[in-house]
Amino acid sequence: MTPNSHSRAATEPDIPWSPPVHAPFALLPVGVWWDAVRVPYARGWGVVRTLGEACGAVIGDPHRSWLYWLVPPGGGGLPAREGEVVRLSVACWLPVPARTRTEPPGPYWAVPYGGADGRGLTDPLRLRAALADGAAAR
């Protein structure tokens, strides 16, 4: 093990990530490929509208009424907790829906990930601005 191999592993996983294909969802570790920002449904849909085309992939959890934005690992300056908004990272797990699952029941892609119609990670600075926007709170 070289001095830099440990830090490289923490920032660049050797295994690429992709949503599951053969199961409705998979429980995946947060903080490896991405962090997740949890926002209550009502407020979250306003954030999706505010971000528009800048909105990355979003997982919906209808059972608990949360939306989860996928952001780069480390959160890019987003606080761990700010009111009802929580950033999940290392030591957390998130149910990630299959790529084709775009509606309930169960976890689904509220804003699809990857592919021709899907999105990638959300820029944390833009997400933070949208969360602070009064219009997104409505």
Secondary structure as GFF3:
##gff-version 3
##sequence-region A 1 138
A	DSSP	alpha_helix	5	11	.	.	.	ID=ss1
A	DSSP	beta_strand	25	29	.	.	.	ID=ss2
A	DSSP	beta_strand	35	40	.	.	.	ID=ss3
A	DSSP	alpha_helix	41	51	.	.	.	ID=ss4
A	DSSP	three_ten_helix	52	54	.	.	.	ID=ss5
A	DSSP	beta_strand	58	61	.	.	.	ID=ss6
A	DSSP	beta_strand	66	71	.	.	.	ID=ss7
A	DSSP	three_ten_helix	75	77	.	.	.	ID=ss8
A	DSSP	beta_strand	81	82	.	.	.	ID=ss9
A	DSSP	beta_strand	85	88	.	.	.	ID=ss10
A	DSSP	beta_strand	93	97	.	.	.	ID=ss11
A	DSSP	beta_strand	108	111	.	.	.	ID=ss12
A	DSSP	alpha_helix	124	132	.	.	.	ID=ss13
A	DSSP	three_ten_helix	134	137	.	.	.	ID=ss14
###
